[in-house]
Amino acid sequence: MSKPLIIITGASSGIGAATARLLSAQGHPLLLLARRLEKLEELGLPDTLCRKVDVTDRDAVEAAVREAEERFGPVDAIVNNAGAMLLGRIADQGAEEWDRMIDLNIKGVLYGIRAVLPGMLARGIGTIINVSSIAGRKTFPNHTAYVGTKFAVHAMSENLREEVASRGVRVVTIAPGAVETELLSHTSDEQIKQDYEAWKKSAGGALDPQVVAEAIAYAYRQPQNVTVREIVLAATGQEA
């Protein structure tokens, strides 16, 4: 019996790419969404539909999901992983960076949920996995706007879980600490980037994206009547 379709956003690198490789190896057909189509195609995964989609484009997300379902059948899970981490002090950070994080980290997650949830509710089965951050549980220096978006992901996920629990749909929040991904490269303040790298080094290094992918897969493969509501994981040396 073939396994059901899983959607992964932000799948071109880091956690998204690692999750795609792992779930593909476990036999799932995939819809991979990212702005860098060539990176998705470089993964070379079987039974995989790759689409150049910015998750802030609601119509594009919807269209890609419908196309994938026509090819592979109903979506059983979505991993809302796309996000941006633009660190800065509120007093001097460009407001356009706030807008980008709000659009991607909050609205992008909502658009992914909306694209799959009606079908899941109709079928009485499905899993929504939102990749948040330990910054959705506590604060960090120079993270004010980013922390705000990740606290929002945590809150939205728990509220949605309560809303759909009786309808057979699971909602999972994955909250990693520092991970070795491209996220930091998007920050424009060079001193903040240097300080962050020094902080990671002092903690003995950040998590490998594969570790986070395995946490996602663990939560997903539980029996449908079991919801792992939240997984918080970080490098052992990360004190904060």
KEDRENVEX-691966 format. One line per field, with one value per atom (N, C-alpha, C): residue number from 0; atom name; x, y, z. Coordinates in steps of 0.001 Angstrom, whole numbers, plus 500000, padded with zeros to 6 digits. Last residue first. Layout:
BEGIN
nr c(NUM,...)
atom c(CA,...)
xx c(X,...)
yy c(Y,...)
zz c(Z,...)
//
This chain:
BEGIN
nr c(239,239,239,238,238,238,237,237,237,236,236,236,235,235,235,234,234,234,233,233,233,232,232,232,231,231,231,230,230,230,229,229,229,228,228,228,227,227,227,226,226,226,225,225,225,224,224,224,223,223,223,222,222,222,221,221,221,220,220,220,219,219,219,218,218,218,217,217,217,216,216,216,215,215,215,214,214,214,213,213,213,212,212,212,211,211,211,210,210,210,209,209,209,208,208,208,207,207,207,206,206,206,205,205,205,204,204,204,203,203,203,202,202,202,201,201,201,200,200,200,199,199,199,198,198,198,197,197,197,196,196,196,195,195,195,194,194,194,193,193,193,192,192,192,191,191,191,190,190,190,189,189,189,188,188,188,187,187,187,186,186,186,185,185,185,184,184,184,183,183,183,182,182,182,181,181,181,180,180,180,179,179,179,178,178,178,177,177,177,176,176,176,175,175,175,174,174,174,173,173,173,172,172,172,171,171,171,170,170,170,169,169,169,168,168,168,167,167,167,166,166,166,165,165,165,164,164,164,163,163,163,162,162,162,161,161,161,160,160,160,159,159,159,158,158,158,157,157,157,156,156,156,155,155,155,154,154,154,153,153,153,152,152,152,151,151,151,150,150,150,149,149,149,148,148,148,147,147,147,146,146,146,145,145,145,144,144,144,143,143,143,142,142,142,141,141,141,140,140,140,139,139,139,138,138,138,137,137,137,136,136,136,135,135,135,134,134,134,133,133,133,132,132,132,131,131,131,130,130,130,129,129,129,128,128,128,127,127,127,126,126,126,125,125,125,124,124,124,123,123,123,122,122,122,121,121,121,120,120,120,119,119,119,118,118,118,117,117,117,116,116,116,115,115,115,114,114,114,113,113,113,112,112,112,111,111,111,110,110,110,109,109,109,108,108,108,107,107,107,106,106,106,105,105,105,104,104,104,103,103,103,102,102,102,101,101,101,100,100,100,99,99,99,98,98,98,97,97,97,96,96,96,95,95,95,94,94,94,93,93,93,92,92,92,91,91,91,90,90,90,89,89,89,88,88,88,87,87,87,86,86,86,85,85,85,84,84,84,83,83,83,82,82,82,81,81,81,80,80,80,79,79,79,78,78,78,77,77,77,76,76,76,75,75,75,74,74,74,73,73,73,72,72,72,71,71,71,70,70,70,69,69,69,68,68,68,67,67,67,66,66,66,65,65,65,64,64,64,63,63,63,62,62,62,61,61,61,60,60,60,59,59,59,58,58,58,57,57,57,56,56,56,55,55,55,54,54,54,53,53,53,52,52,52,51,51,51,50,50,50,49,49,49,48,48,48,47,47,47,46,46,46,45,45,45,44,44,44,43,43,43,42,42,42,41,41,41,40,40,40,39,39,39,38,38,38,37,37,37,36,36,36,35,35,35,34,34,34,33,33,33,32,32,32,31,31,31,30,30,30,29,29,29,28,28,28,27,27,27,26,26,26,25,25,25,24,24,24,23,23,23,22,22,22,21,21,21,20,20,20,19,19,19,18,18,18,17,17,17,16,16,16,15,15,15,14,14,14,13,13,13,12,12,12,11,11,11,10,10,10,9,9,9,8,8,8,7,7,7,6,6,6,5,5,5,4,4,4,3,3,3,2,2,2,1,1,1,0,0,0)
atom c(N,CA,C,N,CA,C,N,CA,C,N,CA,C,N,CA,C,N,CA,C,N,CA,C,N,CA,C,N,CA,C,N,CA,C,N,CA,C,N,CA,C,N,CA,C,N,CA,C,N,CA,C,N,CA,C,N,CA,C,N,CA,C,N,CA,C,N,CA,C,N,CA,C,N,CA,C,N,CA,C,N,CA,C,N,CA,C,N,CA,C,N,CA,C,N,CA,C,N,CA,C,N,CA,C,N,CA,C,N,CA,C,N,CA,C,N,CA,C,N,CA,C,N,CA,C,N,CA,C,N,CA,C,N,CA,C,N,CA,C,N,CA,C,N,CA,C,N,CA,C,N,CA,C,N,CA,C,N,CA,C,N,CA,C,N,CA,C,N,CA,C,N,CA,C,N,CA,C,N,CA,C,N,CA,C,N,CA,C,N,CA,C,N,CA,C,N,CA,C,N,CA,C,N,CA,C,N,CA,C,N,CA,C,N,CA,C,N,CA,C,N,CA,C,N,CA,C,N,CA,C,N,CA,C,N,CA,C,N,CA,C,N,CA,C,N,CA,C,N,CA,C,N,CA,C,N,CA,C,N,CA,C,N,CA,C,N,CA,C,N,CA,C,N,CA,C,N,CA,C,N,CA,C,N,CA,C,N,CA,C,N,CA,C,N,CA,C,N,CA,C,N,CA,C,N,CA,C,N,CA,C,N,CA,C,N,CA,C,N,CA,C,N,CA,C,N,CA,C,N,CA,C,N,CA,C,N,CA,C,N,CA,C,N,CA,C,N,CA,C,N,CA,C,N,CA,C,N,CA,C,N,CA,C,N,CA,C,N,CA,C,N,CA,C,N,CA,C,N,CA,C,N,CA,C,N,CA,C,N,CA,C,N,CA,C,N,CA,C,N,CA,C,N,CA,C,N,CA,C,N,CA,C,N,CA,C,N,CA,C,N,CA,C,N,CA,C,N,CA,C,N,CA,C,N,CA,C,N,CA,C,N,CA,C,N,CA,C,N,CA,C,N,CA,C,N,CA,C,N,CA,C,N,CA,C,N,CA,C,N,CA,C,N,CA,C,N,CA,C,N,CA,C,N,CA,C,N,CA,C,N,CA,C,N,CA,C,N,CA,C,N,CA,C,N,CA,C,N,CA,C,N,CA,C,N,CA,C,N,CA,C,N,CA,C,N,CA,C,N,CA,C,N,CA,C,N,CA,C,N,CA,C,N,CA,C,N,CA,C,N,CA,C,N,CA,C,N,CA,C,N,CA,C,N,CA,C,N,CA,C,N,CA,C,N,CA,C,N,CA,C,N,CA,C,N,CA,C,N,CA,C,N,CA,C,N,CA,C,N,CA,C,N,CA,C,N,CA,C,N,CA,C,N,CA,C,N,CA,C,N,CA,C,N,CA,C,N,CA,C,N,CA,C,N,CA,C,N,CA,C,N,CA,C,N,CA,C,N,CA,C,N,CA,C,N,CA,C,N,CA,C,N,CA,C,N,CA,C,N,CA,C,N,CA,C,N,CA,C,N,CA,C,N,CA,C,N,CA,C,N,CA,C,N,CA,C,N,CA,C,N,CA,C,N,CA,C,N,CA,C,N,CA,C,N,CA,C,N,CA,C,N,CA,C,N,CA,C,N,CA,C,N,CA,C,N,CA,C,N,CA,C,N,CA,C,N,CA,C,N,CA,C,N,CA,C,N,CA,C,N,CA,C,N,CA,C,N,CA,C,N,CA,C,N,CA,C,N,CA,C,N,CA,C,N,CA,C,N,CA,C,N,CA,C,N,CA,C,N,CA,C,N,CA,C,N,CA,C,N,CA,C,N,CA,C,N,CA,C,N,CA,C,N,CA,C,N,CA,C,N,CA,C,N,CA,C,N,CA,C)
xx c(520392,519199,518157,522389,521779,520461,523425,522672,521911,524565,525303,524582,522782,522914,523600,520707,522013,522168,517210,518323,519613,513678,514980,516053,510394,511399,512747,507433,508776,509717,503975,505127,506419,502075,501682,502866,501611,502758,502596,498697,499278,500442,497225,498244,498793,495682,494997,495979,497441,496643,495897,500647,499282,498411,503501,502706,501311,504809,504564,503845,505104,504175,503830,507099,505756,504733,509232,508780,507347,509576,509127,508606,510491,509269,508702,512856,511813,510470,514244,513868,512809,514650,513842,513374,516408,515077,514134,518599,518032,516609,519211,518721,518069,520364,518979,518375,522159,522141,520681,522316,521753,521960,525522,524062,523625,528180,527617,526101,528803,529296,528733,528160,527236,527670,529989,530115,529217,528964,530229,530385,526693,526537,527795,527989,527099,526903,529264,530083,529266,527019,527927,528803,526037,525227,526108,528036,527730,526945,527848,529085,528834,525252,525579,526832,525593,524663,524943,527374,527809,526901,525818,526980,527442,522513,523459,524636,520802,521598,522665,520092,520226,521185,520332,519377,519453,521978,522548,521624,520463,521215,521723,519371,518537,519331,520593,520883,520167,521578,520841,521273,521979,522896,522132,519982,520186,521145,519039,519881,520144,516103,517021,517829,512841,514274,514991,509878,510551,512034,506986,508393,509178,503712,504676,506075,500941,502212,503072,497733,498554,499769,495511,496551,497312,492081,493276,494247,489648,490630,491894,487955,487669,488731,488779,487632,487270,490837,491151,490003,490471,490279,490469,490874,489747,489441,493216,491981,490754,494930,494827,493526,494660,494146,493980,495972,494562,493924,498531,497785,496297,499168,499185,498354,499053,498136,498036,501167,499792,498786,503418,503056,501584,503297,503179,502784,503704,502444,502244,506301,505272,503907,507330,507375,506461,506934,506336,506312,508370,506943,506276,510967,510309,508797,511334,511342,510634,511300,510286,510187,513510,512155,511095,516138,515180,513739,518150,518075,517085,518252,518699,518607,515186,516621,517018,512531,513109,514630,510589,511368,512035,509033,508770,509492,509887,508444,508031,512499,512157,510657,512530,512584,512300,510136,511487,511413,508311,508470,509919,506758,508113,508242,503880,504400,505777,502047,503272,503847,499072,499688,500871,497537,498512,499104,494433,495463,496371,490933,492303,493283,488404,488550,489923,487803,488195,488321,487236,486226,486516,489647,488438,487347,491289,491562,490327,490122,490125,490371,490632,489262,489174,493594,492716,491290,495215,495023,493922,495245,495248,494942,495485,494201,494122,498189,497124,495818,499428,499657,498567,498492,498122,498336,499694,498235,497793,502388,501912,500392,502360,502738,502280,501744,500772,501088,504191,502815,501827,506532,506466,505059,505941,506438,506172,504899,504293,504678,506672,505235,504562,509084,508906,507437,508522,508906,508678,508028,506967,507267,510540,509396,508308,511898,512289,511199,510801,510531,510942,511827,510471,510124,515157,514248,512874,516158,515903,514908,516453,517086,516904,514895,515141,515733,514985,513781,514027,517814,517244,516088,517631,517925,517312,517393,517665,518003,515310,516007,516218,514527,515011,515885,511723,512862,513219,510406,510468,511706,508783,509335,509328,507382,508760,509334,504877,505032,506379,504169,505214,505428,501169,501936,502945,499666,500387,501037,498113,497952,498655,496290,497441,497151,494988,494812,496068,496999,495918,495913,498902,499265,498147,497727,498730,498890,495952,495485,496442,497626,496578,496008,499207,499821,498781,497279,498011,498611,496542,495537,496228,498996,498401,497381,499292,500284,499723,497109,497209,498177,497722,496506,496621,500067,500093,498904,499032,500049,500162,497318,496769,497753,499137,498111,497579,502235,501289,500235,503987,503185,502173,505475,504299,503490,506331,506547,505303,507301,506183,506694,508045,508585,507423,507738,507139,507772,507965,508679,508071,506824,506461,507129,508039,508082,507749,508901,507496,507371,512310,511256,509872,514507,513692,512602,516588,516435,515592,517559,517376,517161,517436,518732,518619,514896,515134,516460,515311,514370,514664,517083,517526,516603,515521,516673,517178,513633,513220,514404,513408,514543,514253,511195,511411,512544,509285,510344,510475,507812,507624,508799,507057,508065,507891,505138,505078,506054,505845,506008,505637,505194,505230,505204,507144,506057,506246,509152,508178,507057,511254,510241,509057,512573,513189,512213,510894,510942,511514,511540,510189,510099,514286,513895,512527,514212,514999,514540,512555,512158,512910,514117,512833,512350,516223,516493,515212,514858,515502,515773,513970,513038,513622,516325,515364,514429,518344,518174,517190,516450,517678,517321,513998,515195,516499,511531,512208,513530,509429,510815,511726,507053,507391,508811,505889,506924,507198,503330,503781,504822,502728,503146,503673,500487,501188,501510,500827,500126,501045,502155,502006,501417,500634,501458,501157,500847,500000,500878)
yy c(528945,529789,529154,526956,527209,527957,524545,525796,526032,522045,523189,524519,520412,520273,521477,522053,521499,521463,521286,522207,521479,521078,520442,521479,520364,521406,520712,519507,519005,520203,519126,520014,519255,517075,518477,519401,514343,514919,516427,512640,513900,514289,509694,510260,511533,508514,508939,509462,507712,508901,509387,506842,506490,507737,508661,508149,507753,509892,508454,507847,512606,512219,510740,512617,513096,512604,511612,510912,511314,513600,512265,511465,515671,515835,514468,514520,514874,515044,514346,513105,513360,517047,516246,514958,517631,518230,517457,516178,515879,516428,517424,516049,515665,519873,519838,518438,519785,519380,519347,522540,521265,521022,524186,524132,522743,524361,524166,524037,524927,523670,523352,527388,526316,524965,528945,528797,527692,528922,528235,527977,530531,529131,528330,532962,532330,530854,533491,533274,532572,533870,532768,532443,536189,534967,533748,538029,537702,536391,538144,537682,537247,539198,537883,537309,541686,540732,539316,542796,542576,541569,542975,542088,541804,542922,543530,542584,541373,542401,543042,537929,539103,540105,535727,536742,538012,533939,534702,535813,532497,533643,534530,530407,531464,532700,528215,529493,530665,526249,526477,527811,524585,524980,525070,526026,524960,525477,526702,527064,525840,524818,525904,526234,524033,523814,525060,522973,524183,523931,522096,521717,522987,521244,522345,521799,519771,519576,520825,518590,519788,519669,516323,516584,517861,515689,516332,516673,514774,513798,514375,516534,516195,515271,517309,516399,515952,519123,517844,516846,521655,520533,519165,523498,523690,522431,522787,522708,522739,523392,522017,521829,526158,525322,523881,526846,527193,526351,525899,525332,525643,527477,526015,525404,530095,529664,528146,530015,530293,529812,529454,528591,528778,531649,530289,529320,533766,533661,532251,533329,533197,533054,533994,532597,532340,536727,535856,534407,537631,537887,536966,536889,536224,536425,538826,537392,536604,541206,540970,539480,540665,541085,540766,539814,538924,539437,540922,541287,540435,538272,539602,539770,536409,536444,537856,534680,535798,535698,531667,532572,533630,530398,530110,531075,530822,530918,530639,530231,531654,531890,527684,527911,529387,527668,527892,527931,525971,527246,527379,524338,524496,525902,522493,523849,523953,520128,520282,521662,518516,519808,519981,515697,516205,517506,513821,514703,515203,513127,512673,513673,513587,513193,512666,514604,513191,512677,517239,516460,514965,518004,517948,517106,517916,517042,516893,519925,518529,517560,522217,521807,520355,522211,521881,521504,523047,521610,521283,525798,525039,523559,526687,526848,526001,526134,525453,525502,527938,526502,525705,530344,529979,528485,530309,530291,529867,530486,529311,529191,533020,531847,530556,534686,534507,533270,534115,534025,533760,534171,533314,533138,535984,534626,533717,538380,537769,536297,538830,538661,537951,539116,538022,537772,541381,540120,538943,543346,542950,541594,543568,543110,542575,544574,543266,542704,547055,546087,544675,548487,547971,546957,547869,548327,547687,548584,547589,548127,550353,550698,549644,549534,550961,551316,546749,547416,548900,545149,545945,546764,541905,543339,543988,539206,539719,541205,537420,538680,539361,534524,535032,536253,533089,533998,534440,530018,531110,531962,526923,528155,529271,524822,525060,526376,522998,524429,524873,520126,520637,522094,518331,519460,519844,515231,516081,517240,514122,513599,514475,515021,515319,514829,512601,513597,513789,512010,511753,512750,512703,511730,511369,514473,513485,512361,516039,515390,514274,517018,516063,515346,518790,517614,516569,520708,519964,518684,521695,521020,520181,522839,521752,520982,524848,523775,522573,526513,525878,524699,527394,526616,525843,528868,527716,526807,530854,529932,528688,532198,531531,530510,533259,532282,531511,533907,533982,532898,533278,534475,534721,531197,530854,532074,531089,531881,531685,528381,529070,529829,526230,527517,528345,522815,524017,525269,519400,520589,521823,516357,517512,518740,513095,514413,515497,510468,510769,512111,510777,510159,510589,513622,512641,512070,515541,514341,513246,517922,516841,515497,519655,519041,517914,520685,519663,518952,522587,521488,520342,524279,523580,522405,525317,524486,523696,526921,525660,524748,528767,528330,526940,529079,530081,529684,526059,527006,528010,522956,524352,525194,519709,520584,521992,517040,518334,519235,513517,514835,515956,510178,511180,512557,508288,509232,510022,506510,506096,507053,507202,506391,506071,508887,507580,506630,511079,510403,509006,511806,511313,510624,512577,511533,510952,514644,513428,512275,516486,515928,514639,517122,516451,515807,518435,517214,516420,520621,519653,518345,521891,521460,520406,522514,521571,521026,523328,523217,522148,523936,523833,523535,523903,523995,523842,523960,522661,522719,525608,525962,524762,522997,524339,524691,519921,520589,521949,517505,518787,519383,514141,515108,516352,511515,512740,513597,508105,509316,510509,505073,506010,507321,502141,503341,504285,498802,500000,501242)
zz c(527082,526957,526075,526823,528107,527986,524833,524716,526010,525051,525594,525481,523686,525127,525758,521318,521662,523186,521662,521461,521765,521369,521355,521060,521983,522158,522235,520541,520804,520865,521234,521063,521354,521019,520855,520585,519485,520184,520017,519638,519171,520074,518662,519551,518920,516792,518014,519071,514841,514592,515831,516226,515825,515731,514904,516023,515524,512820,512715,513919,513522,512470,512516,515463,515800,514784,513890,515090,515440,511965,511548,512731,513634,512841,512458,514533,515504,514806,512137,512815,513888,511616,510692,511359,513662,513691,512765,512772,514093,514192,510367,510345,511665,511058,510578,510561,514100,512703,512244,516392,515959,514472,516986,516852,516404,519462,518131,518161,522037,521482,520119,522826,523229,522686,521586,523040,523576,519006,519279,520770,519332,518945,519289,519957,520938,520622,517562,518763,519841,515962,515661,516868,517180,517182,516919,516647,518033,518123,513856,514493,515931,513584,513032,513684,514777,515377,514869,512938,514312,515024,510596,510633,512060,509942,510876,511092,508402,507735,508629,508128,509002,508382,506553,506114,506961,507791,506679,506207,509580,510083,508957,507941,508519,508910,506895,506243,506901,509801,508558,507965,512463,511394,510067,515023,514046,512975,518355,517212,516334,519118,519428,518182,517742,517916,518432,518084,518564,518795,516476,516618,516943,517189,517127,517369,515580,516271,516110,515473,515275,516187,513811,514803,514448,513464,512891,514014,514443,513969,513375,515609,514200,513603,518029,518006,516597,517312,517963,517851,516306,515382,516032,518357,517433,516639,519586,520353,519430,517438,517941,518714,517289,516204,516666,519647,519489,518386,519080,520201,520081,516817,516740,517852,517746,516695,516650,519623,520046,519009,518003,519125,519504,516255,515730,516836,518075,517340,516794,518815,519841,519172,516295,516734,517940,516125,515109,515568,518383,518261,517260,517672,518797,518728,515630,515325,516418,517093,516062,515716,518995,519375,518321,519173,518523,518596,520695,519271,518474,523082,522652,521134,523468,523235,522822,525286,524540,524458,524681,525515,524646,522788,524196,525140,520326,520502,521935,520340,520451,520427,519646,521085,521379,516971,517489,519001,514580,515260,515708,512193,512704,513278,512506,512358,512993,510990,511773,511483,510929,510615,511559,509644,510603,510092,509464,508933,510042,509155,509403,508810,508144,509541,509888,505707,505755,507188,506372,505647,505724,507502,508334,507671,505224,506370,507243,503651,503198,504329,505260,504924,504469,505453,506576,506176,503334,503565,504568,503169,501917,502133,505779,505085,503819,506298,507038,506257,504544,504412,505096,505613,504243,504000,508156,508026,506631,507383,508115,507991,506193,505407,506055,508358,507282,506443,509930,510441,509309,508435,509622,510167,506282,506054,507253,507390,506208,506071,509508,509771,508600,508098,509054,509372,506534,505892,506841,508463,507538,506907,509626,510431,509511,507448,507958,508875,507131,506073,506513,509207,509364,508277,510196,509151,509292,513509,512471,511463,515625,514345,513248,517749,517583,516233,517725,517242,516975,516476,517564,517021,514882,514923,516147,512542,513880,513828,510906,510655,512007,509738,511016,510727,508122,508064,509469,506687,507656,507449,506150,505582,506620,507311,507731,507229,507868,507617,508174,506565,507452,507070,506437,505937,507002,505500,506455,505716,503557,504909,505938,500709,501571,502986,498407,499468,500319,495391,496330,497478,493510,494544,495512,491610,491206,492231,492978,491749,491327,494940,495314,494096,493472,494096,494461,492753,491712,492294,495257,494427,493332,496036,496819,495984,494129,494207,494968,494723,493413,493439,497338,497074,495762,496795,497704,497433,495132,494614,495487,496866,495688,495123,498790,499164,497968,499079,497965,498171,500995,501254,500136,500027,500834,501249,496742,497949,498803,494794,495442,496654,492510,492944,493480,493306,492754,493361,492702,493164,492501,493666,492858,493466,493675,494308,493292,493191,493519,494233,494434,493612,494074,494482,495198,494295,494020,493205,493833,494950,495920,495216,492820,493114,494134,493046,492028,492240,495055,495254,494294,493782,494989,495309,491730,491380,492588,493025,492420,492154,495575,494743,494187,497124,496078,495137,497617,497989,496854,498375,497988,498489,497428,498015,497473,498075,497398,498132,497828,498439,497487,498888,497828,498478,501208,500977,499682,502029,501023,500714,503530,504197,503284,501885,502129,502816,502205,500914,501078,504794,504516,503154,504413,505358,505023,502501,502250,503146,503869,502577,502286,506061,506268,504974,504804,505578,505794,503711,502823,503552,506117,505085,504172,507508,508079,507010,504685,506123,506564,501630,502415,503865,500367,499533,500296,501569,501467,500710,502409,502721,502620,503182,502702,503145,502229,503023,502405,502405,501856,502799,501591,502600,501885,500736,500367,501586,502012,501582,501373,500494,501606,501100,499067,498972,500125,500000,500000,500000)
//
